[in-house]
Amino acid sequence: MIFEFVLLFFLLPLAFRFKPFPFPPIPALWLLALYCWYQLRSDPSFDRRLLWNAAALPGSLSQILIPFVLVAFLTVLGVWWFGPEKLFSFPRRSPGFWAMVMLLYPVLSVYPQTLIYRVFICYRVFICHRYRTLFASPLWLILASAVAFAFVHIIFRNPIAVTFTFVGGMLFAWRNLETGSAFSSAFEHSLYGCLMFTVGLGQYFYRGFR
């Protein structure tokens, strides 16, 4: 069990970080997500509604949007202050490509990450369901999810990606635990991810593939 945890959430990211073999990251993400989905579907005690549960979103929408608006304002202000040339550079430079990313990023990237890192917190985050005997407290479950989520972002080769995703990972894991809704957690993750790409910080989250 511990070996599987280390292999999936630490050794595989390290392999992609140092690239001992060429493999596109998005297909790799989906392969891991399919493995997690298979484990979920094979567990008769798992409530499959937790894989989506969009009905929970309206009840938590204000809790998601109010902090997001504040963070978005502070992020725009920070980029304008420290790197004004980057502010909204992506939509200004390539509006068509930016629109495509806004549409496809939640589907191709966010949901599989939600499935892997959050769907099994106490039957809702993969690492927490598989390792709930190791992480008995909800706080430890959320922390474990956030650490694994942040660590995979070492493939982008910059501390900003790791730091931001650790903070975001705590928030998204808590949201999933609070609502029992992968859809709500993925929606919140999508908001912040699209914000990063829109305001000019996307370079920290995709240049590592080069």
N, C-alpha and C positions, 0 to 999 in steps of 0.2 A: 504493500500500500504506500509506504513512504517512498519507495523507489519510483513508483508510478507518478507520484506527486512531483518529485524532483525531475523526473524525465520530461513530463509534459509541460511544466511551468517554469523550469529553469534551464535544463540542458538543451531543449529545443530552441528557446530564444537565444541561447549562447551560440548554438550552431548557426542560426541565421545571422547573428551579429558578426561572426567571423567567417561566414560563408565557405565552409569546407566543401559544400556541394551546391550547385545552382538549382534553385526552386523558387517559383514566384510566391510571394507572401500571401496574396489573397486566396489562391487555391489551397495553400497550406492551412490557412485559417479555417476554411470551410471543411477541410478534411478533419481537423481537430473538432470542429463543431459537430460534424456528423458522428464522430466517435462518441461525443458527449450525448448527442441525441439518442444514439443507439443504447447507451447505458441507461438513459432515462426511460426509454420505451421498454427496456427489458426489466425494469423494476416495477413489480405489480403494486407496490405501495405508493408509487409516485402519482400525484394528481396531474394529469396531462394538461389541465386547464392552465396550469402555471407557466406553460410554454408561451402563452400569449396574454390572455385575460385583459383585453382592451377595455372592458367595462369598468375597470378600476381607475382609468385615467381621469375622467371628469371630476371625481372626488378629490384628486390630488393636484389638479391643474394649477390652482392658485399657488400652492406650495412650491410648485416647479417654476412657474413663470415669474413670480415676484423676485426670488433671488437671482434668477437668470437675467432679468432686466438690469438689476444692480451690477452684476458681474459684467454684463455686456457694456454698460456705460463706463465702468472703471477700466475695462480692457481697451476700449476705443480711446479713452483718455490716455492710458499708458502708452499705447502704440503711437498716438499723435505726439506725445511728449518725447519719447525716446527714439522713435524712428518714423517720422511723419511721411517719409517717402514710401514706406511699406503700407500705410493705412489704405485699406480697400484696393490694394494693388492687383489682387487676383481678379475680382469682378471687373475692374477697369481695363485690365490688360486683355483678358480672355473671357468676356461675359458668357459666351456660349458654353465653354468648357466649365466655367464656374457653375452655371445652371445645371449641367449634367452631373457635376460632383454633388451638388445639393440634393439631387434626386436619387443618385445611386449610392452615395456614401452610407446612408442609413440602412440600405438593404444589403449591400455587399460587404460592409465592414462592421457596422454597429450591431446588427442583430446577432451575427455569429459570435461576436465578443460577449454580448449579453448572455447568450446561451452557454458559453464556456465559463465565464467568470462570475455570473450572477444568478442563473436560473436555479441554482442549488443551495442557496443559503437556507439551511434548515428545510430541505427539499426544494430549494430555489436557486442554489448556487452549486455548480458542479463540485468544486473543491470542498465545499462545506458539507454536501451530502455524502460524498465519498469519504471524507475525513472528519465527520462530526465527532468521532470519539477523541480526535486530537484537538479540536477546537470547540470546546463545550459551551463557551460563552458567546452570545450574539456579537459582542464587541470584537472578540477574537476572530469570529467568522468573517466579519466585515473587514477587519484588518488583513486577514489572510487573503481575501479576495482582492483587496486593493494592492497589496504587495505583489501578488502574482500578475495582476493587470498592469501595474507600473513596470515590472521587470521586463515584460515582453517588449516594451517600448525602447529597450536598449538597442534594438535594431536600427533606430533612427540616429544613434550616435551623438546625442546631445543631452545635457542634463535637464533642459527645459521640458522636453517631452516626458521624461521620467517623473519629474516633480509635478507637472500639471496632471498627469494621468494618475498619480497616486492620490492627489486630492480629489480628482474627479471620481476615481475608483471607490473611495470611501463614500462619497455622496451617492453614486449610482447603486452601490451594494446596499446602502441603508434604504434607499428608495424601494429597491426590490423587496427587501425584507419587510418594510413597512406596508407596502401595498399588495404584495403577493402577485405582482404583475410585471412580467417581462416586458410587456408593451410600454408601460409607464417608464420603466428604467431605460429602455432603448430610446424612447422619445426624448427623455432628458439628456441622455448621452448624445443624441443626434443634434440637439440644440447647441450644446457646447462645442461639439466637433465642427459643426457648420460655422459657428461663430469664429473659431480659430482660423479656418480657411478664408473666411470672408474679410476679417479685419487685417490680414497680412501676416499671420503667424503660422500659416500652413506649411511653410518651409521647414519648420521644426518637426513636422509629422510626416513628411514624405521624402525628403532629400536623403534620408538614411538608406533608401533602396538603391541609390546610385553606387 
